[in-house]
Amino acid sequence: MINKEVAKNVLAKALSTGGDFAEIFIENKTTANISLVSGKLDQAVSGIDYGLGLRIFKGYNAIYAYTNDTSESNLLKIAKDAAAAIQGGQKETVLDFTTKTVPSIHPIIKLPGSVPKSDIIDILKQASQWSFDYDPQITQTSGGYTEEMQDVAIINSNGLWAEDRRIRTRIYVGAVAGNGQEKQTGGHGPGAHKGYELLNTINLEELAKDSARIAVTMLGADYAPSGKMPVIIDKGFGGVIFHEACGHSLEATAIAKGASEFCGKMGQPIASSIVTAIDDGTIPNYWGSQNIDDEGTPTRKNILIENGILKSYLVDTLNGIKMETPSTGSSRRQSYKFAPTSRMTNTYIQAGSDKEADIIASTEHGLYAAKMGGGSVMPATGEFNFAVTEAYMIKNGKIDKPVRGASLIGKGSDVLLNIDAVADKETQDQGMCGSISGAIHTNVGQPMIRVKEMIVGGRN
């Protein structure tokens, strides 16, 4: 995507006024997206995103510039302008690139574009019909498919030349149930660091019917009560609470600024002793995995919390300089248009020793959050508010009637300390995480957990 002589010239120009470090990130990404509404094609688009980002460090400061014109003359002009903005004095620069070869842990069977889009449309039409056939109250369905192939190269003034290919595929099925007065929705969106073969690993009929089941069940549900009570949060996407309310507060993006409730707590208990939380970017073919991060550092398994004790933050290079801490392979960005920073990959609470049936049976009353939705979080304080898209009351140790309109309100650090049961089966689900370096692919996950007391928002 760029030859070595041009890269050397650009980095040398970037450091010509005394910068400490310079880095090139160049990418070529192809994407395709298909969407259907009620079995009819709504949109089919594809595109190419190509460009280069240039970053320069001087002390704790950094400047970032990007362009989609990668001609040598334009890159040298951008490097000169960026160097002038971070001026620190002339410095002689010698660059000797060593290509870093990182073996891929993500085997791909069918590359994006290798399957006719008409085949994908037919699959989504069939999924729509499965949802409609589930119940006459289903009034609308939605379906989506996305694939992308991103080739990147990261080149820096320390002599690094690293290249990587990321291929991801995702499919979505959703259903809407209505009775003429109101509507409820349900949906599933599995994805992976895989090609088209992802579709051979999932049961789309089961997901389509379950999307309809959620919508119909919630349509006929009473409103959830409000107040403090025990809450059981199911496995999989339930981990979004940890991701949002705790995970972001463990990123160096917040820690280096002193804008996190977990600042200065390394080695201290911040969670129940039965909680171990992990961020692992090395799991083969997982949605949030990469061979290297977006600074060229190999991703790794980072144990964030072990038996309740804070063990690690997620650190990128620039914030690591401020914190005097090495990178943890956690630097990520949406594209060349964003400077990277510390972000999560596949973040989850590790399986414990409790049985799911025992957790429910030992809960006299409370809320069972079977499926979580979106929410809002204040990273500096960990305070959050999350919607529950599928919920049930627990009565006398059994899952009772469904309830709608429930929300979970609290503070991340309080939730961690109040977890008193962790089941022995952990699963993960897929999502897109937004932050200052754009929207990135992340997994969230956990086993079923019980929080002994949370505030549930609903109707009295």
N, C-alpha and C positions, 0 to 999 in steps of 0.2 A: 504493500500500500504506500510505502515511501522508501526510497533507497538510502543507504547508510550515509553517503556523502551529504545529501540534503539534510538528513537528520542531524548530522554533526554540525553543519553550518548553522542550522536554526538554533540548536542548543548553545553553541558558542556565542551567537549573537545575543541570545537571551541572558547569558551570564556576563556580557561585555561591560556592564556597569557595576559589577560587584555582587550579584546575587549569589546565594549560597548553594542553590540547587535549582535545576530546571527539569521539566518533564513534558514529554509529548504523549498524548493519548489520541490514537487515530482509530476510527471505526468505519465499517461498511456493514449496514444492517438492512436486510430485506424482510418485509412483513406482509402478511395477508390476513384479512379479517372478513368473516362472513356472518351475517345476522339474519334471522328469520323471525317473523311475528305471526303467530297462529298458523305455522306451516307454510307461509308464503315468504319468498325472498324479499328482504327489506334492503340489504346493502351487501355489496361484495367489493372490497377495495384492496389494493396492494400498493406497496411503495418501497422506495429505497431511501435510506438516511445515511449520508456519507459526510464525514468531516473530521476536523482535527481540533483538539484543545491543547493549549500551551499554558503551563503553570510555572511560576517562579517563586521561590522562597527567599526571603531575606530576614534572618532572625525568626521572630514569631509571625511575621507578616507574609502574605502571599498575594499574588495577582494572577488572574485567570483570563485568558482570551481564547476565543474559538472562531473557526471559519469553515466554510464548505468549499473554499477556493484553496486547494493545496498546491498551487504552483509555487516553485521555489521563491520567486520574486515576492509573492504575497506573504509567504510564511516568514521571510526575512524581514519584511516591513512590520508585520505583527510582532515578531520577536524584538525588533528594535524599539517599537512603541512601548511594549510591555516592560522591557528592560529600563527604559527611561522613567517609567512610573515607579519602579522599585529601586531606583539608583542608589548605589552604595560605594562606588569607586571601581576603577578598572581592575580586572583580575584575569590573569592568564589561565586559560582553560585547555586541558588535554582530555580528549574523549576516546576511550577504547572500548567499543561495545562487545559484550559477550552474550550471545544468544542463550536465553534460558529456555530449555526444553522441558516442559512439564507434561508428563503423560496424561492423557484424558481419562477420567474415571466415568465418563458418560457415553457408553456405547450407543450409537444411533443406527437404526435399521433402515428406516425410510425417511430420507431427507425431505424437508419442506419443498413443495412443488412437484413431488414425484407421484402424487395421487391427483386425479382430475377433481376439480372443484365441484363438478356435478355429482360425484360420489358423496362428497361431504354434505352437500345440500340434501341429497336423498336420505342420508342418515339422520339429519336434523328434522326433516319432514316426518320420518317414522317416529322419532322421539316425541314430536308434537302430538301425533295421533295417539301414542300410548298415554300421554297425559289427558287428552280429551276423553279417551275411553274409560279412564279411571272413575269419573263421576260427572254427572250432567251439570254440576255446579261450576265446573271449570269453564270459564268464559274466554280465556285467552292464554296462549302459551308464548314462550320466547325461546330462541335457540341461538347459540353463537359458537363460532370456532375461530381460533387465532393461532397463527404459527409465525415464528420469527427465527432468523439465522443471523447472528451477529459475529463478525470477525473483528478482532481488536489487536492492536499492537501498542505496547507501552514501552517507551524508550526514555531513559533519563540520564542525567549527567554523572551518575555514579557508575555508568557503563552497562546498565541493564537494557536488554532488548528481549522482551517477552511477548509472545503471541498466544492467542486463545480463540477458540470457536465456541460459541454458546448457541444451542438450538433448543427452543422451547415450544411446546404445543399445549393448548388448553381448549376444552369444550365446555359449554354451559347449556343447561336446560332449566327452564323455569315455568311456573304455572300460576295463574291467577284464578281464584275462586270468588264468585260474586252472587249476591242474592237480590240485586236490584237496589239495595240500600247501602251496602258497603262491600269492600273487597279485601281479601287477604292473599298473600303471596307465599310461595315456596320455591326453592331452587338449589341446584348443586353446580359447582364449577371445578371439576378436577383438572389438574395440569401437572406437567413434569418437564424435566430437562431431557426430553425425548423428541423423536420425530413423530410421524403419523402413527407409528406402532402403539402410541398411547391408547388409541381407541380399541386396540385388541386386549387391553389390560383392565378395562372397566366394563361394567354391565349397564349400558345406557338405558335399557328398558327399566331396570330397577330404579335408576336415578330419576327417570322421567315420571314414573309412577309415584315415587316417594315425594317428589316436588309437589305433585297434585295432592297427595295425602296431607302434607303439611298445610297447604293452602285451605283445603276443605276442613281439616280439623280446627284450625284457628278461626275459620269463618263462623263455626258454631260454638266457639268458646265464650265463657263469661270473662269479664274483665278481672285482671289480677288485683288482689288486695295490696295495700301498701303498708310499709312498716319494717321493723327490724326482724329478721328471721334467719334460720339456717338456709343456705343455698347450696344445692348440688349442681355443679357445672359439668356437663358431659364432655367426653373426650373429643379430640379433633379440634374443630374451630373454636371451642371454648377457650383454647390457648390464646385467642386474640386479646383477652384481658391482660395476660402476662406480657404479651408483646407490646401492647400500647401503654399500659399503666406502669410497667416495670422495665421492660426491655429498652425503651427509648431513654429512660433515665440512667441506664447503664452504658450508654454510648458515650464515647469521649467527646462527641459534639456538644453534649450537655455538661459532662464532668469537667472538661478543661475550662469552661466558663464559670464553674461553680454554680451552675443552674440545675442541679439535681438533688433530690432528697437523699441520694446515696453517696454524695461527696464525702471523702474522708472516712469511709466506713469499711475499707478493705480489711479483711480478716475478722470482721465483727459479725455477730448474728443479725441478719435482716429478715429472716423467714423462719417458719416452723422447722424444726429439726428433721421432719420427714420430707422436706422439699429440696430437690436438686434440680437446677435449671441449666440448660445447655444451649449454646448456639453452635451449630455444626454445619459448615459449608462444604464438607467433604463427602456427604452421603451420596452415593452414585445415583444419578438420574433424578434427584429431588429437585423440585421447582426452584428452590432458593440456592442450590449448589452452584459453585464455579470451580474450575481448576485453579485459577488465580483470581485475586481481587483486582480492582480497577487501578491499582498502583503496581501490579505485577508481582505481588507477594502471594505465595501459595496460601490458599484458604486452609483452615484447620478447625479442629474441634475445640471450642473454648468452654470450659466449665465456669459458668458465671456464679452460680450458687451451689455449694456442696453441703448437704445436710444442714441447711439453713445459714451457712457461713458464706459471706461474700468473698469470692475467690478471684474474680477477674472483671475488668471492664472490656468493652469492645473498642479497639484503638486503631486509628489511621495514622499516617506518618506525621502530618502537620500537628494534629492535636497531641500526638505522642511526643513531639519535640517540646511542646508546652508542658506536658506532664512528666517529661523525662522517663518515658515508658516506650518500649518498642512496639511496633505494629503487631496486631494480632491477626492480620490478614482479613480485616473487616472493612476495607475502604471500597465504597461502591458509588455508582452514579447511574443515572438513567441513560445518558448518552454523552457525546462529546460536548454538548452544550452546557454541561454542568461540571463544576469542580467537585471532586469526590470528597466524601467524609465518612466517618464511621457509621456503619449500618448493619442491621441484622441479616441473617441468611435463612437458616432453618432453626427456629427458636422454639424450644419446648420444655415442659416440665417432665422430668424422667419418671417412668413407671415406678410405683411403690409396691407395697405388699398386700394392700386391702383388696377384697373382692367387691365388684360392683354391687352385687346383690346384697352383700352385708352392709355396704354404705347406705343403701336405700332403706333396708330393714331396720337399721339402728337409728334412723331419723324419724322422730315422732311426728313432726310437722315441718313445713318449710316449702321452698320453691325448687323445682327441678327444671333447670335451664337446659333443655335438650339441644337447642341450636341458637347460637349467638348471631347478632347482626352487627351493624356499625355503631359508632359512638364517638365521643369527644373526650380528649385528655389534655391536662395541663402538665407537660413533662417536668417542670420545675417542682411541682408539688405532688405529682402522681395522682391528682384527683381526676376521677373519670365518671362518665355516664354512658352506659351501653344498653342498647335495645336487645331484647330477647325475642327472636322470631318464632320460636316454638317452646312453650313452657307448660308445666303441669304443677298442680299442688301435690304435696306429699301429705298423706294422712295416715296415721297409725302405721308407719313403716311401709307404706305402699304408694305407688304412683296413682294419683286420683284424677280428678277432672282436669281437662285442658283449660288454660287461661291465656288471654291475650293482653297486649298493651303493657307487658311487664318491662321494667328497666332495672338495671343494677347500678347502684350509686355508691361510690366509696373512694378509697385512697389506696394506691398500689401497695405501699408498705404495710398498711393494715391488713389487706387481704393476704399477703404472704405470711404474716404472723398468725392469722386466724385459720389457716388451712389445717384441719385436724384429721383428714383422711385422704389418701392418694391410692387409687386403684392400680392394679397390676397389668393393665393393657393400655398402651399409649398409641395414639394415631395422630396424623398430621393432615392439615388441609391447606389449600393454597389461597394466596391473596396478593394484592399489590399494596406496597407500603409507600406513603408519600412523606417526604421530608425536604430539607434544603438542597439535597442533591438529586431531587426528582423522584419519580415513581419507579420502584424496583420490585423484582419478583421475590417474595418471601413465603416460607412455610410457617404456619403457627400450629402448635400442637400441645397435647397433654393427655394424661389419663383422666378418667372421671375423678373430680376432686370435690371435697365438701369444705365450704367455708362456714365456720360455726355461727357467724353472725354477719349479715350484710343488710344494707338498706335496699329494700325493693320498692321501686316506684310503681304505682298502679292507681287504682281507685278504691277508696274506702267504702 
